[in-house]
Amino acid sequence: MAVDDLNDLITQADAARLRDVSREAIADLITRGRLQTVEIAGQRFVRRSEIENFEERKAGRPSKDATATKASKK
């Protein structure tokens, strides 16, 4: 791993502060596979760039209108 890659790694607590959410929210995103982690010496880190570029998804199923729009584009 390059030094630049190491400089991009932050703790889950730092990620939570950066996004203004709880550590549990970050852990949940990791569990659901929305965020990737890197393990170094038994500690898990996330990439700052991934946290900064993270886009939230609306909860629940897409609306019928959104589904119909996607189907008509195919």
TIMI-2910 file (N, C-alpha, C, CB; in pm, 1 decimal, decimal comma, always signed):
<rs>
+----------+----------+----------+----------+----------+----------+----------+----------+----------+----------+----------+----------+------+
!      n_x !      n_y !      n_z !     ca_x !     ca_y !     ca_z !      c_x !      c_y !      c_z !     cb_x !     cb_y !     cb_z ! resn !
+----------+----------+----------+----------+----------+----------+----------+----------+----------+----------+----------+----------+------+
!    +85,3 !   -117,3 !     +0,0 !     +0,0 !     +0,0 !     +0,0 !    +89,7 !   +123,4 !     +0,0 !    -97,0 !     -0,1 !   +122,7 !  Met !
!    +60,1 !   +217,6 !    -89,5 !   +139,4 !   +339,4 !   -102,2 !   +110,1 !   +434,7 !    +14,3 !   +110,5 !   +408,7 !   -237,1 !  Ala !
!   +203,1 !   +525,2 !    +37,0 !   +188,2 !   +622,9 !   +145,5 !    +63,2 !   +707,5 !   +124,3 !   +313,0 !   +713,6 !   +154,7 !  Val !
!    +34,1 !   +746,7 !     -1,0 !    -85,8 !   +825,4 !    -29,0 !   -211,7 !   +749,2 !    +11,3 !    -91,9 !   +862,5 !   -177,5 !  Asp !
!   -210,3 !   +616,6 !    -11,3 !   -324,4 !   +534,9 !    +29,2 !   -340,6 !   +537,2 !   +181,0 !   -307,6 !   +390,1 !    -20,6 !  Asp !
!   -230,0 !   +530,1 !   +253,3 !   -235,7 !   +532,6 !   +399,5 !   -287,1 !   +666,8 !   +450,5 !    -97,5 !   +503,7 !   +458,6 !  Leu !
!   -251,7 !   +775,1 !   +382,5 !   -297,7 !   +907,8 !   +424,1 !   -447,9 !   +924,5 !   +403,2 !   -222,4 !  +1016,3 !   +347,3 !  Asn !
!   -508,4 !   +842,6 !   +317,7 !   -651,1 !   +850,2 !   +290,1 !   -732,8 !   +770,6 !   +392,2 !   -679,7 !   +799,7 !   +149,5 !  Asp !
!   -667,5 !   +692,3 !   +476,5 !   -738,8 !   +607,4 !   +571,3 !   -771,1 !   +683,5 !   +699,6 !   -656,4 !   +482,4 !   +603,4 !  Leu !
!   -895,8 !   +667,3 !   +745,7 !   -938,9 !   +729,1 !   +871,1 !  -1015,5 !   +625,4 !   +952,4 !  -1026,9 !   +855,7 !   +844,8 !  Ile !
!  -1028,1 !   +650,0 !  +1080,7 !  -1101,4 !   +557,5 !  +1166,8 !  -1252,1 !   +573,9 !  +1141,9 !  -1066,9 !   +582,2 !  +1317,6 !  Thr !
!  -1326,9 !   +475,8 !  +1188,2 !  -1472,1 !   +484,3 !  +1176,7 !  -1526,3 !   +602,2 !  +1257,5 !  -1537,2 !   +353,2 !  +1223,6 !  Gln !
!  -1464,0 !   +630,5 !  +1369,7 !  -1505,5 !   +744,6 !  +1452,3 !  -1482,7 !   +875,6 !  +1376,9 !  -1428,2 !   +745,8 !  +1586,9 !  Ala !
!  -1367,7 !   +887,2 !  +1309,0 !  -1339,7 !  +1007,0 !  +1228,9 !  -1439,0 !  +1018,7 !  +1113,1 !  -1194,8 !  +1003,6 !  +1174,8 !  Asp !
!  -1472,4 !   +905,6 !  +1052,5 !  -1569,3 !   +905,0 !   +942,8 !  -1705,1 !   +953,7 !   +992,4 !  -1581,8 !   +763,5 !   +881,5 !  Ala !
!  -1743,5 !   +909,9 !  +1110,7 !  -1871,0 !   +952,2 !  +1168,2 !  -1871,6 !  +1102,6 !  +1193,2 !  -1898,8 !   +876,5 !  +1299,0 !  Ala !
!  -1762,8 !  +1155,6 !  +1246,8 !  -1753,2 !  +1300,4 !  +1270,2 !  -1758,5 !  +1376,8 !  +1137,9 !  -1622,9 !  +1334,7 !  +1346,3 !  Arg !
!  -1690,1 !  +1326,4 !  +1037,3 !  -1685,4 !  +1391,6 !   +907,1 !  -1824,4 !  +1400,1 !   +843,9 !  -1590,1 !  +1316,8 !   +814,3 !  Leu !
!  -1904,9 !  +1294,5 !   +860,8 !  -2040,4 !  +1290,5 !   +802,6 !  -2147,5 !  +1340,4 !   +899,6 !  -2074,0 !  +1148,4 !   +758,9 !  Arg !
!  -2106,8 !  +1370,9 !  +1022,3 !  -2199,3 !  +1415,8 !  +1126,3 !  -2308,1 !  +1311,7 !  +1152,7 !  -2263,0 !  +1549,3 !  +1086,5 !  Asp !
!  -2261,3 !  +1186,4 !  +1168,1 !  -2350,2 !  +1074,9 !  +1202,9 !  -2285,6 !   +997,1 !  +1316,8 !  -2377,4 !   +981,7 !  +1078,8 !  Val !
!  -2355,8 !   +896,6 !  +1367,6 !  -2300,3 !   +815,2 !  +1475,9 !  -2202,9 !   +710,3 !  +1421,3 !  -2413,6 !   +746,6 !  +1554,7 !  Ser !
!  -2118,2 !   +659,6 !  +1509,9 !  -2028,9 !   +549,1 !  +1471,5 !  -2109,4 !   +427,4 !  +1429,2 !  -1934,6 !   +512,1 !  +1587,7 !  Arg !
!  -2224,3 !   +409,2 !  +1494,0 !  -2311,4 !   +296,9 !  +1460,6 !  -2362,9 !   +308,3 !  +1317,3 !  -2429,0 !   +289,7 !  +1558,5 !  Glu !
!  -2390,2 !   +429,9 !  +1272,5 !  -2436,5 !   +450,5 !  +1135,0 !  -2327,5 !   +411,1 !  +1035,8 !  -2478,2 !   +597,6 !  +1112,9 !  Ala !
!  -2202,9 !   +444,7 !  +1066,2 !  -2090,4 !   +406,5 !   +979,1 !  -2074,5 !   +255,0 !   +981,3 !  -1957,7 !   +476,2 !  +1024,4 !  Ile !
!  -2082,0 !   +194,4 !  +1099,9 !  -2070,1 !    +48,3 !  +1111,6 !  -2180,8 !    -22,0 !  +1032,4 !  -2075,8 !     +5,4 !  +1260,3 !  Ala !
!  -2300,9 !    +34,9 !  +1034,5 !  -2412,9 !    -22,4 !   +959,3 !  -2386,1 !    -16,3 !   +809,0 !  -2544,0 !    +51,6 !   +993,0 !  Asp !
!  -2332,5 !    +94,5 !   +761,6 !  -2299,3 !   +106,6 !   +619,1 !  -2192,7 !     +4,7 !   +578,5 !  -2250,6 !   +249,3 !   +587,4 !  Leu !
!  -2098,9 !    -21,3 !   +668,6 !  -1995,0 !   -121,5 !   +642,8 !  -2058,1 !   -260,2 !   +637,8 !  -1884,0 !   -116,0 !   +751,7 !  Ile !
!  -2144,5 !   -289,8 !   +734,0 !  -2211,1 !   -420,0 !   +739,2 !  -2292,9 !   -445,0 !   +613,3 !  -2301,1 !   -429,2 !   +862,6 !  Thr !
!  -2361,1 !   -341,0 !   +564,2 !  -2444,3 !   -355,3 !   +445,6 !  -2364,5 !   -350,4 !   +314,9 !  -2549,1 !   -247,5 !   +444,7 !  Arg !
!  -2232,2 !   -330,3 !   +326,9 !  -2148,3 !   -329,4 !   +207,7 !  -2146,4 !   -198,2 !   +132,5 !  -2192,3 !   -435,2 !   +116,4 !  Gly !
!  -2197,6 !    -92,1 !   +193,0 !  -2199,6 !    +38,9 !   +127,1 !  -2065,9 !   +110,3 !   +140,8 !  -2310,8 !   +125,8 !   +185,2 !  Arg !
!  -1986,6 !    +71,7 !   +242,4 !  -1852,0 !   +125,4 !   +261,9 !  -1754,7 !     +9,2 !   +273,9 !  -1845,2 !   +217,1 !   +388,0 !  Leu !
!  -1638,2 !    +24,4 !   +215,7 !  -1533,8 !    -76,7 !   +224,1 !  -1437,1 !    -39,2 !   +336,0 !  -1458,9 !    -91,1 !    +88,5 !  Gln !
!  -1375,1 !   -139,3 !   +395,9 !  -1276,6 !   -114,0 !   +501,0 !  -1141,8 !   -173,7 !   +463,0 !  -1324,6 !   -171,7 !   +635,3 !  Thr !
!  -1039,8 !   -124,2 !   +530,1 !   -904,0 !   -176,9 !   +517,7 !   -859,8 !   -210,6 !   +658,9 !   -804,9 !    -73,7 !   +447,4 !  Val !
!   -810,0 !   -331,6 !   +679,6 !   -766,0 !   -371,2 !   +812,9 !   -613,9 !   -365,0 !   +820,5 !   -816,6 !   -513,2 !   +847,7 !  Glu !
!   -566,0 !   -292,7 !   +920,2 !   -422,2 !   -280,8 !   +945,2 !   -400,1 !   -305,0 !  +1093,3 !   -366,3 !   -140,0 !   +901,2 !  Ile !
!   -317,3 !   -402,2 !  +1123,9 !   -283,2 !   -436,5 !  +1262,4 !   -408,2 !   -456,0 !  +1347,8 !   -195,1 !   -327,6 !  +1323,8 !  Ala !
!   -508,3 !   -520,9 !  +1290,8 !   -628,6 !   -552,1 !  +1364,9 !   -729,1 !   -439,0 !  +1378,0 !   -591,5 !   -596,8 !  +1497,5 !  Gly !
!   -699,6 !   -322,7 !  +1321,0 !   -792,8 !   -210,1 !  +1327,2 !   -848,2 !   -182,6 !  +1187,9 !   -723,4 !    -83,4 !  +1384,6 !  Gln !
!   -980,4 !   -158,0 !  +1180,9 !  -1045,5 !   -132,7 !  +1052,7 !  -1054,2 !    +16,9 !  +1025,2 !  -1185,4 !   -195,3 !  +1050,2 !  Arg !
!  -1018,2 !    +52,7 !   +902,8 !  -1021,3 !   +192,0 !   +858,1 !  -1109,0 !   +202,9 !   +734,0 !   -877,6 !   +244,6 !   +828,7 !  Phe !
!  -1157,2 !   +324,1 !   +708,3 !  -1228,9 !   +353,1 !   +584,6 !  -1151,4 !   +461,6 !   +510,9 !  -1377,3 !   +397,6 !   +612,6 !  Val !
!  -1176,7 !   +471,0 !   +381,8 !  -1108,6 !   +573,5 !   +302,5 !  -1182,3 !   +706,7 !   +315,1 !  -1099,2 !   +530,6 !   +153,6 !  Arg !
!  -1107,3 !   +811,6 !   +348,4 !  -1165,0 !   +945,7 !   +360,2 !  -1235,3 !   +984,4 !   +229,9 !  -1055,2 !  +1049,5 !   +395,4 !  Arg !
!  -1173,9 !   +953,9 !   +118,0 !  -1232,7 !   +989,8 !    -11,2 !  -1367,6 !   +920,9 !    -32,0 !  -1136,8 !   +953,1 !   -125,2 !  Ser !
!  -1381,3 !   +798,1 !    +15,4 !  -1507,6 !   +727,2 !     +2,8 !  -1615,1 !   +791,6 !    +91,4 !  -1489,3 !   +579,0 !    +39,7 !  Glu !
!  -1575,9 !   +836,8 !   +209,7 !  -1669,3 !   +904,1 !   +300,5 !  -1711,9 !  +1038,8 !   +241,9 !  -1605,2 !   +923,9 !   +440,4 !  Ile !
!  -1616,6 !  +1113,4 !   +189,3 !  -1647,2 !  +1245,4 !   +133,8 !  -1735,5 !  +1235,9 !     +9,7 !  -1518,2 !  +1319,0 !    +99,8 !  Glu !
!  -1720,7 !  +1128,8 !    -67,9 !  -1797,7 !  +1112,7 !   -191,7 !  -1922,4 !  +1027,0 !   -174,3 !  -1710,6 !  +1052,1 !   -298,1 !  Asn !
!  -1950,3 !   +984,6 !    -51,5 !  -2063,0 !   +895,9 !    -25,9 !  -2194,5 !   +966,2 !    -57,5 !  -2061,7 !   +847,8 !   +119,9 !  Phe !
!  -2282,0 !   +894,6 !   -129,2 !  -2413,2 !   +948,4 !   -160,6 !  -2518,8 !   +863,0 !    -92,6 !  -2436,4 !   +953,7 !   -313,6 !  Glu !
!  -2603,2 !   +929,5 !    -16,0 !  -2709,6 !   +858,2 !    +54,2 !  -2814,2 !   +810,4 !    -45,2 !  -2774,4 !   +948,2 !   +161,7 !  Glu !
!  -2877,6 !   +699,6 !    -12,3 !  -2989,6 !   +649,3 !    -90,4 !  -3116,3 !   +674,1 !    -10,4 !  -2972,6 !   +497,5 !   -124,7 !  Arg !
!  -3224,8 !   +696,7 !    -80,7 !  -3352,5 !   +707,8 !    -12,5 !  -3388,8 !   +572,1 !    +44,3 !  -3463,1 !   +759,7 !   -107,8 !  Lys !
!  -3443,4 !   +571,0 !   +163,9 !  -3484,0 !   +445,5 !   +227,1 !  -3608,1 !   +389,8 !   +157,8 !  -3511,0 !   +466,4 !   +378,0 !  Ala !
!  -3621,2 !   +259,8 !   +160,3 !  -3740,2 !   +195,6 !   +106,0 !  -3730,0 !   +163,0 !    -41,3 !  -3858,0 !   +282,3 !   +128,4 !  Gly !
!  -3840,9 !   +117,9 !    -96,4 !  -3846,4 !    +79,2 !   -236,7 !  -3864,2 !   +201,7 !   -324,7 !  -3959,8 !    -20,8 !   -260,9 !  Arg !
!  -3816,7 !   +192,1 !   -448,6 !  -3838,2 !   +305,5 !   -540,0 !  -3987,6 !   +322,2 !   -568,3 !  -3759,9 !   +285,0 !   -673,2 !  Pro !
!  -4027,2 !   +444,2 !   -595,9 !  -4167,8 !   +468,5 !   -627,2 !  -4203,5 !   +406,4 !   -761,6 !  -4198,0 !   +619,4 !   -628,3 !  Ser !
!  -4331,9 !   +386,2 !   -784,4 !  -4376,4 !   +329,1 !   -911,9 !  -4336,1 !   +419,9 !  -1026,6 !  -4529,1 !   +307,3 !   -912,1 !  Lys !
!  -4341,6 !   +551,0 !  -1006,5 !  -4303,3 !   +645,5 !  -1111,1 !  -4156,9 !   +629,1 !  -1149,2 !  -4329,8 !   +788,7 !  -1065,6 !  Asp !
!  -4068,7 !   +612,4 !  -1049,5 !  -3925,8 !   +595,4 !  -1076,1 !  -3899,9 !   +465,1 !  -1149,6 !  -3845,6 !   +599,1 !   -945,6 !  Ala !
!  -3972,1 !   +359,3 !  -1112,9 !  -3957,0 !   +229,7 !  -1177,7 !  -4003,4 !   +238,0 !  -1323,0 !  -4036,2 !   +121,2 !  -1101,6 !  Thr !
!  -4115,3 !   +305,3 !  -1347,2 !  -4168,6 !   +319,1 !  -1482,5 !  -4073,8 !   +401,4 !  -1569,2 !  -4308,1 !   +384,3 !  -1479,4 !  Ala !
!  -4012,8 !   +505,0 !  -1512,4 !  -3919,0 !   +588,7 !  -1587,4 !  -3796,8 !   +509,0 !  -1628,1 !  -3877,2 !   +710,5 !  -1504,8 !  Thr !
!  -3743,7 !   +426,6 !  -1537,7 !  -3628,6 !   +344,0 !  -1570,8 !  -3662,8 !   +242,8 !  -1679,2 !  -3577,4 !   +272,4 !  -1446,7 !  Lys !
!  -3781,6 !   +183,2 !  -1672,0 !  -3823,3 !    +82,0 !  -1770,6 !  -3841,0 !   +145,7 !  -1907,9 !  -3954,8 !    +13,3 !  -1726,4 !  Ala !
!  -3890,1 !   +268,7 !  -1914,3 !  -3912,7 !   +332,8 !  -2043,1 !  -3782,1 !   +375,9 !  -2109,6 !  -4003,6 !   +452,7 !  -2025,9 !  Ser !
!  -3674,3 !   +392,6 !  -2031,2 !  -3543,9 !   +431,1 !  -2085,4 !  -3471,5 !   +315,6 !  -2150,6 !  -3457,8 !   +488,8 !  -1976,9 !  Lys !
!  -3513,2 !   +192,0 !  -2122,9 !  -3443,3 !    +74,9 !  -2176,7 !  -3470,5 !    +53,9 !  -2321,3 !  -3480,9 !    -47,6 !  -2102,0 !  Lys !
+----------+----------+----------+----------+----------+----------+----------+----------+----------+----------+----------+----------+------+
</rs>
